[in-house]
Amino acid sequence: MTWRGVGIVSGWQVAASLCFYAIFAATAAVRETFGVSRTLVGVSLAAAMAGYTAMLFVTGPAVDGFGERPVMLAGLGVLGVGMAGVAVAPSFALLLVALLVVGGAYATAMPSTNRAVLVVAPDGNRNLAMNVKQVGVTVGSGLGAVVVTTAAGTRYGWRAGFVVAAVLAACVVTVFALTYDGHDGSGSLSTPDLRGLAGLDGYPAIVAAGFFFGAAVFTTTGYVVLHLTESIGAAAAVAGAVLASIQVTGSVGRLVGGSVADHLPGSDVRAAARVLVAQALLATVAFGGVVAADTPLLAAGAFAVLGLFILGFPGVYYACLTALVPDDRVGAATAGGQTALNLGGLATPPVFGFLADTLSYDTGWTLLAGSTLVAGLLLVGLARDDHA
């Protein structure tokens, strides 16, 4: 149990998230290349989320049954293949197929890394270690934004960024295979006990909140670039830099949130839930700042503040969720929580795109503010429960 182990797991997470979230940075390029509407851009994001969601209840039990190491090796390998598929897709329909593969492969990430980080976390630093690992998501997302938007400005085009991501995935999976031993599973693959999980105190509440958090975080990530280029008039490179910047502030939010949760009194569940409620309420206010911002500079600042909270919650969310369940059910429990997040991310981007097409981007951002507020309200009971 060392910080070196946390670093190895976090490095895997960086590479996997770079691959998956590069899709969100490519929204403007996809719209231009394939000539699709904002609503269909939302459908492309939903395709990735559909693949992600469909595979979670395969990858979660696989982690519990066979250990996290083989699942992580297979997942990052297939992610690289999916990224290559995006790079060469000749039509929008085949792009959707490639995105389904990318999403399905990324379904290995949360169940496996959550289990891995609990194995390697130093004593007394469970929340912080989980959030350090979750910073791998925001770092990878930021790098994905930089890689794709930078490639878009070269003679090779945006697809070159996906080739770079595929090569990086191949390199990281090789290094990971040589440096991480992992922890054995039960030795058998079993169907998740969903009824048993639903019967655990607090688990239904955090899963329900996950839907509304997911609606906000995935839609925000997917539409930052389009909002800035179409509604605010920012250059594509500036929009990409803003998307990267919210990943940076999201990283800060995760580290601060995890550290605060470790030092609050009460149980691990209650401490994490209190931080989550605060993050949800502050994100609701920050969405109002996005609506009010009407210049590239103001919008960049508003999104940076929003990133602290709406991209700062996942590590605390998983720390709260995993503290509710026994260690031998972390994979399946994570699959349930991540499925809720994904369903929010699956349903909401097309709705947001439709609102942007028919009304305005501001209407969409207001919808996300309401979604985040609901997420926070759902967790008030856990935050107040002395016995949680």
Buried (B, 14 or more C-beta within 10 A) or exposed (E): EEBEBBBBBBBBBBBBBBBBBBBBBBBBBBBEBBEBEBBBBBBBBBBBBBBBBBBBBBBBBBBBBBBBBBBBBBBBBBBBBBBBBBBEBEEBEEBBBBBBBBBBBBBBBBBBBBBBBBBBBEEEBBBBBBBBBBBBBBBBBBBBBBBBBBBBEEEEEBBBBBBBBBEBBBEBBEEBBEEBEBBEBEEEEEEBEEEEBEEBEBBBBBBBBBBBBBBBBBBBBBBBBBBBBBBBEBEBEBBBBBBBBBBBBBBBBBBBBBBBBBEBEBBBBBBBBBBBBBBBBBBBBBBBBBBEBEEBEBBBBBBBBBBBBBBBBBBBBBBBBBBBBEEEBBBBBBBBBBBBBBBBBBBBBBBBBBBBBEEEBBBBBBBBBBBBBBBBBBBBEBBEBEEB
